[in-house]
């Protein structure tokens, strides 16, 4: 590159006559405006500077316009979400020790916490241990679950057919089962069903308040927030019990300052890479408290082990690490059984289960089926039926709800039942040793039901609800009370007492199911307003992207100004109107009014420009294809089947595009275009199919889907052979990218440095990361774990720095990827006698495209390092496909068509699935946050998770400007307008999908599959839309600005 | 789709936009009658075999392959003008110009049956693998159901490609235009496009959770192809005849 580092404006090269690119008197050595001997340079230079100012201003307004669209999207999504995910009114009533909800049975005097507030207490002290993600089948011996005779149990188990051999999670934690079976009076073990969402924080709320958690709380899992409704921990605190907490620090977010600070030890809960710190800490601090000399320092200990959960997240349940972890738990509880005092109740439970890969958050059977075990040396537990002495073989048999723990623990410890509780006392704990104390069972159920009744009464009053909604529950309540009063003084184990117990239990059951329905309560006006904003902003965007005709850059200022004025006016108007409105309605009205005025202001421009509006009906096969793809996909989200199989549908559509591109390429007149188009169409299509082999199945796709993303369907680690994938990508992808540059001779200067050297180096480092990670996981070098961990994190940090630091620096300061060759022809002389020179500009054909596409490769590196090996392969294929798509668009001359941006939208969505994601909460790869960092750090952790989850959509959004810029003439007019059009079309695709999923989620809000399918898809659509908006503005459009400014240094602005 | 051959073929060709006229069916009574009976026969065969197809796709698809081929050969032999081997059939309406002998068996064999069987052969060895590959690209299973997919491809090939080979021969440039959707619409071309579109739409019901037996692979695809063939042939021969597909 001896003559390439410094560039000369093209106007200089081509000389005054402005002819083609081949003649000039002399080559100028400096790129800076040369106040040299020739005065003619000054004018073009000045013009260029003016052009630059114009360009920057026009570009800035386009950025502002898209920011305006982003604001509309956020407002619409916020309003809808706040109406859709809002559920339950939290009552701040608390139960009091002295005020039982109903007159006491047997003339028991309520009010003395020492004897038991509403009912005589059974235990003074308790140790409550949560083993996070302790799934019920972990605790049941394999033989008990899958007896050859017990085929029905095996068939109903989630793993389709009875496994031939025990998995790693079987038989590793038998102590709970053994004690429950061998000492039924001392212990019992039951399936413990969680109410979704199965995130730890929501579970802790349910386990302490006895009520159903709301869905929106999922989002606050990272932040944590104090529980302000009545709960068991607060009741214990009020009764001056000394509480100790050990383990997961989520407790401290929920219950700040409740615990004895000198005995309490909390640990970071989200470092899923770390299996042992929390567990060892809990064990280390727990056992000393059991010693006799420390017994007086505490009343209740809450312990929270996280190792099982982390082993699940990191490795999946079927992994030796899980066996080791469960064995460790087994040892801990064997020891605890020995050391625990006689008057202490020991409770061990899982807060949720885990799915086949070890993740949780949703509501599949494996995620909600946890285990509950209670133990005490008092021997007070019983079974109502001798057959129940053996713990249930699977979680479908005799399950109890997690909310049932709250009244059970409250009554056993002599506390009042928390006000909002909906659970019922667990039978085994109150029925007495012989399993016949129905009087006690009826009494505790009557107390619980009465508390529920009191709560329901208050709730209905606070909400202004009509009694008719719970008419059946009220009649059950009345009949239960009648049964109670008619029993009188009969013997306690009589059949009548049993009927009373069952009558109260029926009331509780009915109320619970009413509440489940009631609390899926939606704020319909807010949802409608949200949909209105999203729909109207979609119309504006569609008009702007596809119907407006002519140069967008020159009219965008009007759109933006009117939109911004509308937004501001609407906000002021809204605030003015809401002065007289109740508190809750204010934010709703202000948001709706500002967004709608913004939309109206923006849309008024179309009225002024109506002579520039074209027909909205597509006028070519490509236009129709884009519309059909987008609308068919959006319509399909109304059906759960099409939502579940979205990945296959995307493959079908994209392959259709590949075939259409092939057909279209065959229609091209120029044979070069035809050949190139045919080649890239076939390549694009075949790569799709290759990428489609990377799959992570969602539960609903079973049994028609086989996961390949990880080593097995039961794991979240990669197989050793998968380590080859990132290495192969490092070897091949830079070469492939290079070939797209060499076709137009743009493989020059910084492209050789970046693509040939740095990108490849970065990709090799990320391949090395996964090799070291496998060494760490597989324990290949015992004793070296720490060094391996530090090294791999360091590698990942280097890669991220290379891409987003060094890469951006290269990108920003790079010259256009050109090379000027001067052939001095000594035989021919011009008038002055100097030899004639022929100048060839290599890379002229793709100045803009090659320069801009560097940005895609920069982000490719950042995204690839944050993916698992299989995902790195999918992302590499994606990048390859993106470049093929550029060639297809160019050879078929589809730069103005909507098909390019829409196909990029489909492609991004497709590779979202190919990078091991699904439209479910449990498929979020939380552990990717720890690829470059050792612990949670804001704002980096959320950004890493976004790059991991939406890397494919991000890369596709970045690729949109290159559709326009690829092989475009350097001085083409109206490039900025074409850019805005393409970006708007791309956003339009996601906005349509988002509107559709939003509407379907709202419309199908009573659908059985709402929380499993429609709601997660709606959340995905909303998050992706905002991410794509932000990336389009901050990365794509801003990157196009850098690239076009540097090209203009040489060629000037096309206008 | 016939990619490599076509690229080589048109590297030297100079023929640009197609000037071909739509294929006219033969002008005799048998042809006029049978061209309408044929799709009814094909659909009847399919409807008759449908329960068996749902019960056992592989053996039924295999068993109906020969009857379908016979029907298609009969159709082209009775109703369609064979390619003369020369690529210039488009200049005139070849059906009319064809010197028609007094119906000697030998001449009929040479002029009709032999090209028909050649078409079948080409369909079997060229079109079937290509269409099967296309099915796989669209997401057909790779590790299982091999015979299902192959036989599905074979049925689509016999429906769509066999008549095309019979009337257009194997000229590279003509086939480029066929693949590029540049030919004017006629019965045969309409049959091809209808079959492919029908098969494409046939994928729609597969993911639905209706738990019906007929949702299994590849029943819906084959159904779509058969119905699409009949509809495409009908529309191509009547309403859309002579129309061309515009991309831009």
Interface residues (C-beta under 8 A of the other chain):
Chain A: X620 X621 X622 X639 X640 X641 X642 X644 X645 X648 X649 X651 X652 X655 X656 X658 X659 X662 X663 X664 X666 X667 X669 X671 X674 X675 X678 X682 X685 X686 X688 X689 X692 X693
Chain B: X1 X3 X6 X7 X10 X11 X16 X134 X136 X137 X138 X139 X142 X176 X177 X179 X180 X181 X182 X200 X203 X207 X208 X209 X245 X246 X247 X248
